[in-house]
Amino acid sequence: MKLIFRLLVSLVFVLTGCTVSEDMIANKELYCSGIYKGVRALGRVATEVTTGVAIPDVCDRIDTIVEEDTEKKSEET
């Protein structure tokens, strides 16, 4: 039973950790607040320990996307 619960929790974190939406980018202050970032870090560690799958932090992904968009826009002008 514990294994099934861990797998389900891990699956939730995997699915939410892989996608970055426009809303998340627009509300970066919320998604990257200290408390929320800490909770996600615990989830990522638990997922990595139970499944061996490393999940990147969504804040790092948001920064990468914003940086790529900025570079792309500067190249277009």
Contacts in CASP RR format, 6 or more apart in sequence:
PFRMAT RR
TARGET T0000
AUTHOR 0000-0000-0000
METHOD contacts of the structure
MODEL  1
MKLIFRLLVSLVFVLTGCTVSEDMIANKELYCSGIYKGVRALGRVATEVT
TGVAIPDVCDRIDTIVEEDTEKKSEET
6 46 0 8 1.000
6 50 0 8 1.000
7 50 0 8 1.000
7 51 0 8 1.000
9 43 0 8 1.000
9 46 0 8 1.000
9 47 0 8 1.000
10 46 0 8 1.000
10 47 0 8 1.000
10 50 0 8 1.000
10 51 0 8 1.000
10 53 0 8 1.000
13 40 0 8 1.000
13 43 0 8 1.000
13 44 0 8 1.000
13 46 0 8 1.000
13 47 0 8 1.000
13 55 0 8 1.000
14 47 0 8 1.000
14 51 0 8 1.000
14 53 0 8 1.000
14 55 0 8 1.000
16 58 0 8 1.000
17 40 0 8 1.000
17 55 0 8 1.000
17 56 0 8 1.000
17 58 0 8 1.000
17 61 0 8 1.000
18 55 0 8 1.000
20 58 0 8 1.000
20 61 0 8 1.000
20 62 0 8 1.000
20 65 0 8 1.000
24 31 0 8 1.000
24 58 0 8 1.000
24 62 0 8 1.000
25 62 0 8 1.000
25 65 0 8 1.000
25 66 0 8 1.000
28 59 0 8 1.000
28 62 0 8 1.000
30 36 0 8 1.000
31 58 0 8 1.000
31 59 0 8 1.000
31 62 0 8 1.000
32 58 0 8 1.000
32 59 0 8 1.000
32 62 0 8 1.000
37 57 0 8 1.000
37 59 0 8 1.000
40 57 0 8 1.000
40 58 0 8 1.000
41 57 0 8 1.000
44 54 0 8 1.000
44 55 0 8 1.000
44 57 0 8 1.000
47 53 0 8 1.000
47 55 0 8 1.000
48 54 0 8 1.000
48 55 0 8 1.000
END
